[in-house]
């Protein structure tokens, strides 16, 4: 989407206009930004790395969370 390199605040502003949920591997996002100021939910993946093979291991948990997550929520997902 051409959003590479955006600071977290700018990323959340753009994402909230296009999506209901942001899924990220950035474990510091919720500490660096007050996510309640944005109209989006955030899922933070705590995989070994952000490589696809490592994050795919969390997909079943993410799919379950997506059923109930609401805007303003921040949910951490661990292996």
Secondary structure, DSSP 8 states (H G I E B T S, - for coil): ---TT--HHHHHHHHHHH-SEEEE--TTHHHHS-GGGSSSEEEEEE-SSSSHHHHHTTHHHHHHHHTT--TT-EEEEE-
